[in-house]
Amino acid sequence: MHARKEQSRSLQTLKKRVDFTNAAKEGRKWVAQGLILQMMDNDLGVRRVGYTVSKRTDKSAVVRNRIKRRLRAAAADILPLHGYPSCDYVLIGRPASADRPYEQLCSDLKWCLRKMAPAKEKPEDPKTP
């Protein structure tokens, strides 16, 4: 299931380095075969997303740009429907991101989102006092 154009426009893009570093330091991280997702709650009331693909992933700029395009497309389809409100997301490309089928890349993102429910929405453990 894909997000509509109006829904995908609700995503804002992270552009400042400090937002990326805050997500890395203070946020949660989950690793899947096709991507790495970092997530951090924000107080802005909007979903923001950023993308990172380093030279470690692939030396070729063409391949890195392709990975980034695929991550953008997956985020536009999945985050408006399955993402949590008021969160910053950083999608980090991996070498498998270039060749992994798009449906599996989207399912990796959904899986990461399920594993990383925000602190506000996690149920409390009844065993703790």
N, C-alpha and C positions, 0 to 999 in steps of 0.2 A: 504494500500500500504506500503510495507516494503522497507527499504533502501538496496541497494546492499552491498556486503561485502567491496568493495573498498570505498564506501561512508562512511560506518560506521567506517572505519579505520581513516578517517579524523578527528575524535574526539580525542582530547587529554584529559588526566585525570588530574584534580586538585589534588595535593598531599600535598601541604603546607597549614598549618593552616591559615596563613596570607591571602591566597586567599579566603578561606571560610569566614573568618571574614570580609574581604573587601566586599565580595558580600552581606553579611548580613547588613553591615553598609551603604554602598554607593549605593547598587543596589536596584532594584525594586522587590516586592514580590507579588505573587498571590496565593491564597489558593483555591484548588479544593477538591472534596470529597476524591479522591484517593491519592493526593500528594500535596506538597507545592513546588512552583518553585520560586527560587531567580535568578535574572538575572542582570548582570552588563556588560557594554561595556568594551572591552579591546583594546589595541593598538597593539596587537601581530599579528593580521590578521588570527587567527585561532579560532575555537570553542573549548572551554574547558568545561568539565563537571565534577562535583563532586557529591558524594552521601552521605547522612547522615541519619542514623536511630538510634535514641537514645533509652536508656533503658526505657524512658517514654512511648515509642511506644509499646514495649512488653518486659517483663522481660526475655523471653526465647531467647537465642542467635540463636537458630535454626530458629525461626520465623523472627528475625531481619535480618539474613543472607538471608532468602527467599525473604523478602521484597527488600533487596538491589539487589539481582539477578534480580527480576522483574523490578526494576527501571532501571537497566543497560540495560536490553533487550528493554524496552520501549524507552529509550534514543537513543539506537543504531538504532532503527527503525524510530523514528520520527525526531530527531534533524538534521540529514543530509539533510532531505527533507524539513522540515518546520522551522528549526532554523535559526536565523539571524547570518550572518558572524561576526567575531570579537566580540564575546560575551562569557562571562563565565556564566555557568549555575550550580546551585546547586539544586539537587532534594532531597527533604526531605520526608522521608516515614511517613505515618500516619497509625493508626491501621487498617483502611479500605484497605490499600494497599495490605495486605496479602490475603484477600479473594475477592477483587474486580476482576471481569472478565478482562482479559488482554486487550481486545478491548476497554473496558471502561477506563482502566488506560491510554491507548494510546490516547483516545479522551480527557481525562482530560489534558494531557500534551499539546495536540494541542490547546485546549481551552485556557490554560494559556498563550501559546505563542501568540495567537491572541490578547489577552487582554493586553499584555505587549510589544507592538512594541517598538523597541529601540528609544531613543530620536532623533537620526539622521534621522529615517524614518517616524516619526510622522508628519502628515501634520500640517502646521501652522494654527492657528485659525484666520479666517479673521476678527473677531471682535476686536482683540487686535491691538492697534496702532503700 
